[in-house]
Amino acid sequence: MDEMNIEEETEMEEEIGGEWWSWGAGTDGQLGTGRLDDEHLPQRLPDLSSGRRISQLACGGAHVIALSGGDVMTWGRGTSGQLGHGELESCLLPKPVKFLENFTTSYVSAGWNHSGFVSDTGKLFTCGDGSFGQLGHGDYQSHCSPVEVLYFAFKHVEQIACGMRHSLVLLKGSSEDPVYGFGSGKRGQLGVSKDRIRSFAVPQVIFGLGGIKVISISANGDHSAALSANGQLYTWGRGFGGTSDIHLPQTLPSPLRFSQVALGWNHALLLTGEGEVLMLGGNHHGMLSDPQTSRQQHSPVLDSSSVGSAEDSMGLILAKVCGLDGTRVLEIAAGAEHSVLVTENGVVMTWGWGEHGQLGLGNTFDQTSPQMVKLSDGHNRFRVYCGSGFTYAYRILLS
């Protein structure tokens, strides 16, 4: 659902370690605290990876996947087999996925109740709930250990993105048919037809992205997105802010160029190369900063290269997130109905749905504009990650 690679540092300072924090919904063990409790304030965690650097963290409905040195650990809810431990049990603390120990894993993704793993040789493995075909094995069976998706046996998979009940796959070095989808498609999230599709258990080519250099894919809820090398965002699936569902990929009608996208269940956060944060979606649970004070909107400008129709695009409103006062933002993340960002000054801010304490503010209130989370004093660098109702932050320690 929400995942982001920890990129290599480009500054003179060298990363020498870090500290992990988590907060929010924890009744399935997804916070890694060893307890089955919600946490309303950030909780500092013990070392998650035995001293090794975690290169990617993926947070799902109520489980977490960590990638460290090519090895995979999972924890949290496991009742559908999504942890890949060969059993249908939850796990309070990080536990290695033994099946994958014979492979070097390069990419991971966590959906609502399913998981995906990509090896460095381009093999794809999935496990967990398969009742909508979201595992891609050609059936609707669930699996409690990773199983190779044989459809891609002779292709090189680069990324997988797991949503609520569907999955996306990005192939390496392919511009002809770069992205595939499988699973539930009733809201158009598979991008394979203008017609209403219930589901596909076999991967299908997503129409309209041929010839486009796609560098990343995203899935959450019933939404799908792809980001191109030139900063264009393509979206399909459930409509944002009450607009109709989009069954084929279309470019976001904006002249802006984007560097990151984070999808929620009803909203999307977008980050430009200049560090400006914008949002698609309504204001349910405060997902969109106060609509009365965030009317600095970028007018939709239809792009002639859009895959979707003009009628699909006209209802989209891209609104600027208020309360940042021109502060440059470096990172974004989105849960089901909450949002997180990190400013260039190392401040973590949250807003949106707060029922489980996922905003880290010490209460369960919703917030309609970004609020500062008290994690540490002084200048720091953070990475942030969101599951459906919980949040993780990594404070980078530099030499």
N, C-alpha and C positions, 0 to 999 in steps of 0.2 A: 504494500500500500504506500507507505512512505519510505523511500530509501534515497541515500545520497552518498557518493563515494567521498572518503576523506582524501583530498588531493594532496600531492606532495607540496611541501612548503617551498616557496620561491625566494624568500628573503634570506639575508645573511644568517639570521638566527636559526638554530637547528632545534627540532623537536626532540626533547629528551624524555618525554613521558606525558602523562596526563591524569586527570581525575574524572571519574564518571559519576553522574547524578541522575536520579529518576524521581518522578512524582506522578500522581494521578491515580487512575484505576489500577488496583493491584490484587483483586480477589482471585485471580487465576495464577498468581505468581509472576506476572509479566514484568514487574519492576525490578526483579533480581535482588530483592532485599532479604529473601528467605522467609518473608511473611506473606500472609494472605489478607492484606489490608490496603485500603486506599491511603494515599499519602498526600496531604494538602500542601506540604512544603518540600522542597528538594531534599532528597536523601542521598548522602554520599555513599557510594558503593565500594565494596572491596574490589580488588583487582579482578576484572572480568576475564582476563586472558592469560593469566600466569606470567605476566611481565611482557608479553608480546603485543605489538601494536595491532589494534583492530583497524583494518583497512576499510571495512564497510559494516554498517549496522542497518538492519531492516526491521521495522516494527509493523505488525499486522493487527488483526482484530484484538487479540489478547495474547500474542506470542511474539518472541523476538529471535532474530537470527544474527549472529555475529560471525564475521569472516576475519580470520587472523592467520597470516602466513600460509594461506591456502587451505587451512583447516576450518571446519564449521562447528559452531556451538549453537544450541537452541535452548530456550526455556519459556515458561509461561503455559498457556492452555494447550493441551495436547489431546483432547478428547476426540478429535477427528483424525489423529495421526500426523498432524501438521509439523510436529517436532522431529519426525523422522527417526525416532528411537526404537521402532519396531513394536510399539505398544500404544494403547489409547489412554495414556495417563499424562497429567500435567506435571510440570517440573518447576521447582522453586528457584533453582540456581542453574547457571550455565552448565550444559552437559554436551560432550562431543557427540557428533553424529557419526557413529562408527562405520556405517555403510560407505561414507564418503572418504574414509581414511586412505583408500587406494587411489584416490584422485586428488588433483590439485584444483581446488575450487577458486574461480576468479570473480564470480558475481552471484549475489543472492537476492531474493525478494520474498516478502511475506504478505499474503493476502488475508482475507477475513479468517478463513479456516484452512488455507492451503499454502504451500511453500514451493519455491523454485530455486534450483541450484545449477549454475553453469560452470563447467570445467574449463581449464585453460586450453584444452584441445577442442572446445566448441560443443561438447556433449551437454545435453539438457536433461535434468532429472527433476521430477516433481513428486510431491506426496501430500497427504491430507484429504480433505473433502473433495470428492470427484463427482458429486451428484448432479452437477450441471455441465459436466464435460470439461471443467476448468483445468484438469491435469493433462489433457491432450493425448490420452492413450487410446482414443477411439471408442471408449465405453464410458459408463457413468459410475464406475467403481471407485471406492476410496482406498487409499494405501497408507500404511503406517511406517513404511520405509521408502526412501527415494527409489523411484523406478525411472529408467531412461525413457525419454520420449522418442520412440523409434522413427517417427516421421522425419526428424531432423538428423538421422544417423549419418547421412551423407552431405549435410550442410554444416556450416560453422556458426553456432549461436554465439552472440556476443552479450546480449542482455535479456532478462525476463522481467516483466512487471506484472505482479499479481494484484488484482482488484478484489471486489467483493465476491463475485462468482464468475469472473472471467480472467483470462491471462493474455498478455501480449508478448511477442518475441521479436527481437531485433537481430538480424543476421549480420555478420561481420563482412564488410567490404562489398555488400550487395546494394546496388542502386536500382536494379530492375524490379525486384519484389522484396524490399527490405524488411517489412513488418508483417507479422502473422498474428491472428487472434483465434481464441477458442474458449468455449464455455458459454455462459448465458449471453444472449444478444438481444433481448427483448426491448432494451432501450437504445439500441443502435451501437452499443459499445464495441462490437466486433468489427464494424466498418466494412461489412462485406456485401451489403445490399441495401437498396432504398426501401425494401419491404421489411416488415416486422419479422424478425427471426427469433425463434425461441432459444435454440442453443445449437452449438456444434461441438462434438467431442473430438473431431479431427481438426488440426490446425488449418486455417483458411487464410489466403492472401488478403490483406487489407487493401481495398481499392484506392487508387488516387495518389499513392505515395511513390510510384515508380519514377525513377529519374531524380529523386530528391535525396540528398545526403543527410540521412537521419542520424543524429549523434546520441539521442537518448529517448527513452519511452517512459510513460507514466500511466498508472492505473490506480483508481480508488473508487469505491462505491460503484456506480454504473458509468463512470467517466473514463475516457481514454485520451491520451495526448502524446504527441511526438514533437521533438524540438529539432530543427534543422541546423546545419552548420552555419548558415547565415543569420541565425537568430529568429527565424520564423516559427511560430507556434501553430500546430495543427491540432484540432480538437474534434472529438466525435463521441456520441453516446448521449446520456441524459442532458437535457438543456439546462443552462444556468439561469437563475433568476426568473423562473417561470417561462422561459422560452421553450419552443418545441424541441423534441429530441432530434439529434443530428445523426443520421444513419451512415453518412460517408464523411471522411475527413475533410475539413475545410480550414483554410488559414484564418487566424484571428484577424479581423479587419482593423489593423492598427499599423501605423508607420514605425512603431517602436520595434527594437530588436531585443530579444530576451535571452538571458543566460541561464535562468533556472525556472522551473515550474514545479509547484506542489499542489496536488489535487486533494480536496476533501470530498465529503459526500454531496454537498450542495454548493461548493465554492471552489475557486482555484486562486492560488497566490502566484503572482508572476514577478520576477526580478529582472530589471533591465541591466545592461552592461554598465550603466552609470550609477547603479545602486539604488534605483527608485523601485518601490514596491507598489504594485497595483493588484486589483482583485476583480474577479468575475463572480457573480452570485448575489443572492439576496442578503437580508440582514437578520435571518433567523438565528437566535441565540447570539446575536452580535457578531456573526461571522464577518459581516461587512461593517467596518467602522461607521459610526453614527452617520446615517445617510443624510442628515440635515447639515452636517459639517464636512462631508467628503464629496461635495459635488464638483470637485475638480476632475472632470471626466475627459477622457480622450475620445473624441467623436469617432464612431465606427467609420472607417474608410474602406470600402470594398476593394479588395485586391483582385485584379483580373485573373490572377493565377489561382484563385481559390477553387478548391475542389467542390465545395458545397455551393448551394444556390444563394442568390441574393436574399431570398425570402428567409433562409435559415440565419443569415448574418444580421439582419436589420435589428433584431431584438437585443443583441448583445451590448452590454454597457460595461466598459472597462473603467473602474473607479480608482482614484488614488487613495491610498490608505492615509488617513489623517493622523495628526498627533506626533509626527516624526520630525517636523520643523526642518526639513531639508537634510536630515541626517542620512548619511550613506549607509546602506544595508549590504552585508556580505553574504548572509545565509537566510534561507526561508525553509519552513516545514509546515505541513498541515495535517491535522488529525481529522476525525470524522466531522467535527464541527468546532474545532479550535485552531488557532494559528500561532506560529512562533517565528521570531526573527532574531538575528544577531546584528548589531550595528558595528560600524568600523571602530568604535571605541570599546568593543568587547562587552556591550550590554545586551543581555537576553531579555526580550519582551514578548508577552503573550496576550492574547485576547480571544473572545468567543465564548463557547460553552464551558462552564466551570463546575458542573455538578459533582464530578469525582475528584476535584482538586487538580485537574490537569493543567491549570494555569500556574500553579506553583506559588500562589499568593497567600496561602494560609487559610483560605475559605473555599466555599463552593458556589460563589456568585459568578454570574456571567459578566463579561466586560465588553463594551462596544468600541473600545479603542486600546491600543497597545499599552501595557503596564509593565514596569520593570520588575524582573524576578531577582531577588537578592541571593546571589550565588557566591560572590566573593568581592573583595575590595580591590581597587586599583585597576590598571589596564590588563585585560586578558583577551585571549582568543578562544572562541567557542565554536563547536559544531552542534547542531540540534537535529532531533529526530522525533517524529510523532507516530504513535499508534492510534487506534480509534479514540481512546479516551485517556491516553497517558503520554508522557513526554520524557525524553532522554536528552541530556546535555553532556558534552565532553569538553572539559577545560584543558587546553593545550599548554603544556609547560615547555618553555623555550629556554635555551641556554643563554 
